[in-house]
């Protein structure tokens, strides 16, 4: 039922939350020698999540984590570019917030309808 009410936004919130966790991990490990920066392919993850929600047996249960390629190689093998990670985190947080506002609006509409307003 939630898929019909919220559309793709419920799945998008879950995926954005996972992506935020991965990016935060990258930022936390910016000084860890040999750490490889990762990211979530949001488009592919959303398609997989929607396929999983519709009952597709071949749909993966977790979003695919990709390794990032950095523009400036590090001597210690770390591939985290702090500026790039901070921008990705801010963009993802903004998209998460926008999606959350949409879901909150839908919930408010349903609540008002149930109250008869």
C-alpha positions as CSV (number, residue, x, y, z in Angstrom):
1,X,0.0,0.0,0.0
2,X,2.8,2.4,0.8
3,X,4.2,2.0,-2.8
4,X,0.9,3.3,-4.1
5,X,0.8,6.2,-1.7
6,X,4.4,7.3,-1.7
7,X,5.5,6.0,-5.1
8,X,9.2,5.8,-5.5
9,X,9.9,8.2,-2.6
10,X,10.0,5.6,0.1
11,X,12.6,3.6,-1.8
12,X,14.5,6.8,-2.6
13,X,14.7,7.7,1.1
14,X,16.1,4.3,2.0
15,X,18.7,4.5,-0.8
16,X,19.7,8.1,0.0
17,X,20.1,7.1,3.6
18,X,22.4,4.3,2.6
19,X,24.4,6.6,0.3
20,X,24.8,9.1,3.1
21,X,26.2,6.4,5.3
22,X,28.7,5.4,2.6
23,X,29.8,9.0,1.9
24,X,30.2,9.6,5.7
25,X,32.4,6.6,5.9
26,X,34.5,7.9,3.1
27,X,34.9,11.2,4.9
28,X,35.8,9.5,8.2
29,X,38.5,7.5,6.4
30,X,40.0,10.4,4.5
31,X,43.4,9.9,6.3
32,X,43.3,6.0,6.4
33,X,46.2,4.6,4.2
34,X,44.9,2.3,1.5
35,X,41.2,3.2,2.0
36,X,39.2,3.0,-1.2
37,X,36.4,5.6,-1.6
38,X,33.0,4.1,-2.4
39,X,29.6,5.3,-3.6
40,X,26.2,4.0,-4.3
41,X,24.9,4.1,-7.8
42,X,21.6,5.8,-7.0
43,X,19.9,5.2,-10.4
44,X,20.7,1.5,-10.5
45,X,19.9,1.1,-6.8
46,X,16.5,2.7,-7.2
47,X,15.7,0.5,-10.1
48,X,16.8,-2.6,-8.2
49,X,14.8,-1.5,-5.1
50,X,11.6,-1.0,-7.2
51,X,12.1,-4.3,-8.8
52,X,12.5,-5.9,-5.4
53,X,9.4,-4.2,-4.1
54,X,7.4,-5.6,-7.1
55,X,8.5,-9.1,-6.3
56,X,11.1,-9.6,-9.0
57,X,13.1,-12.7,-8.0
58,X,16.3,-11.5,-9.7
59,X,16.4,-8.1,-7.9
60,X,19.4,-7.6,-5.6
61,X,18.6,-7.0,-1.9
62,X,21.4,-4.4,-1.3
63,X,22.4,-1.4,-3.5
64,X,25.6,-1.9,-5.4
65,X,28.7,-0.2,-4.0
66,X,31.1,1.2,-6.5
67,X,34.7,2.3,-6.0
68,X,35.4,5.8,-6.9
69,X,38.3,6.8,-9.2
70,X,40.2,9.8,-7.9
71,X,41.7,12.5,-10.1
72,X,44.8,12.9,-7.9
73,X,46.5,9.7,-6.9
74,X,47.6,9.5,-3.3
75,X,51.0,8.2,-2.2
76,X,49.4,6.1,0.6
77,X,46.8,4.5,-1.8
78,X,43.8,6.4,-0.3
79,X,41.3,7.4,-2.9
80,X,39.2,9.8,-0.8
81,X,39.1,13.3,-2.2
82,X,37.7,15.3,0.8
83,X,36.2,18.1,-1.3
84,X,34.5,15.8,-3.7
85,X,33.0,13.8,-0.8
86,X,31.8,16.9,1.0
87,X,30.0,18.0,-2.2
88,X,28.5,14.6,-2.7
89,X,27.3,14.5,0.9
90,X,25.7,18.0,0.7
91,X,24.0,17.1,-2.6
92,X,22.7,13.9,-1.2
93,X,21.5,15.6,2.0
94,X,19.6,18.1,0.0
95,X,17.9,15.4,-2.2
96,X,17.1,13.4,1.0
97,X,15.5,16.5,2.6
98,X,13.4,17.3,-0.5
99,X,12.2,13.7,-0.7
100,X,11.4,13.7,3.0
101,X,9.4,16.9,2.6
102,X,7.4,15.3,-0.2
103,X,6.6,12.2,2.0
104,X,5.7,14.5,4.9
105,X,3.3,16.4,2.6
106,X,1.6,13.1,1.5
107,X,1.3,12.0,5.2
108,X,-0.3,15.4,6.1
109,X,-2.7,15.1,3.2
110,X,-3.8,11.6,4.3
111,X,-4.1,12.7,7.9
112,X,-6.3,15.6,7.0
113,X,-8.4,13.3,4.8
114,X,-8.9,10.8,7.6
115,X,-9.9,13.7,9.9
116,X,-12.4,14.9,7.4
117,X,-10.8,18.3,7.0
